[in-house]
């Protein structure tokens, strides 16, 4: 694929089509990776974005309780000594 380098203010840039943006899940940011002889554009993802809000909502709803004990009744810690 060939793209033209265009003027953007005092800088230069390229335009990516809506199809490419959608296909590669590019939204707000990309990561630019400079390799020997190549420039790689990679979607920048934030997999934990808004987790804090979700956890707060879970707490407010009482949905943040343990589903099972983190220590079993018959468990001993002798093997860890």
N, C-alpha and C positions, 0 to 999 in steps of 0.2 A: 504494500500500500504506500502510496506517495502522498505526502501532505506538504502544503506550502507554508513557509515561515512568514508570518505576517507581523506588521507593526502593531504594538499595543502600547500606546503612550510612548515613553522613552525606551521601551523594551521590545523584545521580539518574542513571538510565541507561536503555538500551533493550535488549531481548533480540532477537537474530536467530535465526531458526529454523535447524535443522540443514540443511535443504534449501538455504537461502540461503548458509550457510557453505560448503557443498560446491560449489554452483554457481559461486560467485565465488572459490573457492580461498582461503578465509580460515582461517588456522590459529591462530597465536599472537598476532599483532599486526596492527593496521590503521593506515593513515595517515589523519589527519583533515585535510582541506583546507577552509579557510574562504574562501568566495567571496562576492561581493556577493549577499546574500539566500539563500545556500545553504550547506549543510554536506555535503561529499562524503566518503564513507568508501571507502577504497581499500585492497585487500590489501597488506600490507607483505611484500615478498619479499626474500630474501637469496640471489641466484643463485649466489654464490661460497661459500656456507656449506659448511664441511667440506672445502674444496679442499686446505687444508694437509695434512690427514690422507691424502687421496687421493694427493697428490704424494709424501708420505713413503712410502706403500705402493708406489707405482710405483718409487721409488728403491730400496727394499729388494728388489724383484723384478727390478731391472735394466731396467725398462720406460721409463726416462726418457732413452734415447739418441736422438740426432738421427736422423731417417729419411733425411735428405739433408744434404749440406754446406750451410752457410749462405753460403759463398763458393764460386763455381764456379772451376774451374781456369783458364778462359780470360777470367775477369773482371778488368778493370782499374779502377782508381779515378781515372783521369785526368779523367773527366767530372765528378767531384765537386770538382775543384780550382777 
